[in-house]
Amino acid sequence: MEKPIRKAVRCYLIKDGKVIATKYKEKNKKAGYYDIPGGKIENGENSIQTAIREMKEETGLEVRNLKYKGKMIIEYPNRIFDFDVFITNESEGEPQEFEENTSEWMEINELLQKEKILSNIMILDRFFIKGLIDAKYNFKMHIQVDEKENILNVEYKLKDDK
């Protein structure tokens, strides 16, 4: 049986060693987990439009000058998320709280040490972050996880963008 594939985006807003992260509240099935803003690409949207919209909906921040950085595939036992990944350091506004989540600036190292983080945060680890923050590289990452977000396997490739 083929797994359903969901096309989505993640947008990493990073400034001065900090990243915007969201934390799901009790009303969400991932309550207590930290995540990076993003979501499903809607009909009629391209991935950049989705990243801008999702950042606003999940954090209250307006972002601009997004740069495409690569592809992140996250494979669960019964589904696959196919993420286009963007990065920016340009935003307006302050992180806000919403019905389903809160948002805040966090030190990258602090976020990586949280007990409940979704697997897309792994790209911020020092072994992988070069593909995200170095302007001359893009990346492709495939992460296999179980339903509890335990990482089972990681494949990672850096590609020279020039």
C-alpha positions as semicolon CSV with decimal commas, in nm:
position;residue;x (nm);y (nm);z (nm)
1;M;0,000;0,000;0,000
2;E;0,134;0,340;-0,099
3;K;0,152;0,604;0,169
4;P;-0,038;0,929;0,109
5;I;0,192;1,226;0,042
6;R;0,112;1,572;0,176
7;K;0,284;1,867;0,007
8;A;0,369;2,135;0,260
9;V;0,626;2,399;0,360
10;R;0,840;2,497;0,656
11;C;0,980;2,847;0,703
12;Y;1,282;2,898;0,929
13;L;1,301;3,258;1,054
14;I;1,649;3,286;1,207
15;K;1,819;3,594;1,357
16;D;2,116;3,620;1,591
17;G;2,125;3,250;1,681
18;K;1,750;3,243;1,752
19;V;1,466;3,085;1,558
20;I;1,090;3,137;1,566
21;A;0,929;2,822;1,706
22;T;0,572;2,733;1,782
23;K;0,445;2,515;2,066
24;Y;0,116;2,332;2,034
25;K;-0,146;2,375;2,305
26;E;-0,369;2,109;2,458
27;K;-0,633;2,131;2,182
28;N;-0,387;1,982;1,931
29;K;-0,296;1,613;1,895
30;K;0,071;1,719;1,918
31;A;0,013;1,913;2,242
32;G;0,338;2,016;2,409
33;Y;0,549;1,967;2,094
34;Y;0,764;2,242;1,943
35;D;0,750;2,296;1,568
36;I;0,866;2,530;1,294
37;P;0,595;2,742;1,124
38;G;0,453;2,598;0,806
39;G;0,171;2,395;0,666
40;K;-0,014;2,247;0,371
41;I;0,003;2,409;0,029
42;E;-0,352;2,514;-0,059
43;N;-0,503;2,505;-0,410
44;G;-0,392;2,809;-0,608
45;E;-0,090;2,880;-0,385
46;N;0,275;2,831;-0,460
47;S;0,507;2,723;-0,182
48;I;0,642;3,074;-0,109
49;Q;0,287;3,210;-0,071
50;T;0,210;2,920;0,164
51;A;0,519;2,988;0,376
52;I;0,430;3,358;0,412
53;R;0,065;3,279;0,495
54;E;0,147;3,004;0,745
55;M;0,407;3,218;0,924
56;K;0,145;3,493;0,968
57;E;-0,126;3,246;1,083
58;E;0,099;3,062;1,330
59;T;0,314;3,346;1,467
60;G;0,157;3,679;1,369
61;L;0,482;3,775;1,192
62;E;0,509;3,910;0,840
63;V;0,812;3,761;0,662
64;R;0,979;3,863;0,337
65;N;1,275;3,777;0,115
66;L;1,234;3,403;0,161
67;K;1,504;3,186;0,008
68;Y;1,432;2,830;-0,103
69;K;1,678;2,600;0,073
70;G;1,575;2,249;-0,016
71;K;1,349;1,953;0,030
72;M;1,270;1,771;0,353
73;I;1,079;1,444;0,337
74;I;0,944;1,318;0,668
75;E;0,816;0,963;0,646
76;Y;0,585;0,820;0,912
77;P;0,466;0,457;0,913
78;N;0,144;0,548;0,729
79;R;0,206;0,888;0,558
80;I;0,470;1,114;0,406
81;F;0,519;1,490;0,435
82;D;0,704;1,649;0,141
83;F;0,825;1,991;0,261
84;D;0,967;2,277;0,057
85;V;1,197;2,454;0,303
86;F;1,257;2,829;0,315
87;I;1,474;3,054;0,529
88;T;1,467;3,426;0,602
89;N;1,595;3,669;0,861
90;E;1,351;3,947;0,771
91;S;1,026;3,992;0,961
92;E;0,791;4,250;1,107
93;G;0,589;4,218;1,425
94;E;0,618;4,021;1,746
95;P;0,546;3,652;1,806
96;Q;0,191;3,598;1,928
97;E;-0,028;3,343;2,103
98;F;-0,317;3,173;1,927
99;E;-0,592;2,924;2,011
100;E;-0,388;2,622;1,897
101;N;-0,031;2,736;1,959
102;T;0,208;2,991;2,103
103;S;0,508;3,130;1,917
104;E;0,837;3,267;2,042
105;W;1,199;3,343;1,962
106;M;1,418;3,064;2,100
107;E;1,790;3,005;2,110
108;I;1,854;2,727;1,858
109;N;2,050;2,518;2,111
110;E;1,771;2,556;2,368
111;L;1,509;2,439;2,116
112;L;1,718;2,135;2,020
113;Q;1,731;2,029;2,387
114;K;1,352;2,032;2,436
115;E;1,202;1,691;2,509
116;K;0,913;1,724;2,263
117;I;1,029;1,850;1,924
118;L;0,900;1,754;1,582
119;S;1,150;1,595;1,345
120;N;1,176;1,898;1,113
121;I;1,369;2,076;1,390
122;M;1,655;1,831;1,331
123;I;1,782;2,050;1,042
124;L;1,889;2,304;1,309
125;D;2,136;2,053;1,456
126;R;2,500;2,150;1,401
127;F;2,550;1,848;1,174
128;F;2,282;1,963;0,929
129;I;2,238;2,339;0,967
130;K;2,498;2,432;0,703
131;G;2,254;2,337;0,426
132;L;1,996;2,568;0,578
133;I;2,198;2,879;0,668
134;D;2,492;2,879;0,424
135;A;2,386;3,079;0,115
136;K;2,589;2,864;-0,124
137;Y;2,416;2,536;-0,034
138;N;2,078;2,372;-0,067
139;F;1,992;2,036;0,087
140;K;1,779;1,727;0,055
141;M;1,683;1,544;0,374
142;H;1,477;1,230;0,427
143;I;1,382;1,148;0,786
144;Q;1,200;0,831;0,884
145;V;1,015;0,853;1,216
146;D;0,768;0,652;1,418
147;E;0,436;0,790;1,539
148;K;0,601;0,920;1,859
149;E;0,849;1,133;1,660
150;N;1,141;0,901;1,736
151;I;1,390;0,927;1,450
152;L;1,458;0,591;1,286
153;N;1,677;0,693;0,991
154;V;1,818;1,010;0,831
155;E;1,954;1,063;0,481
156;Y;2,105;1,406;0,413
157;K;2,273;1,555;0,107
158;L;2,420;1,901;0,061
159;K;2,407;2,047;-0,288
160;D;2,617;2,338;-0,404
161;D;2,371;2,604;-0,519
162;K;2,613;2,759;-0,770
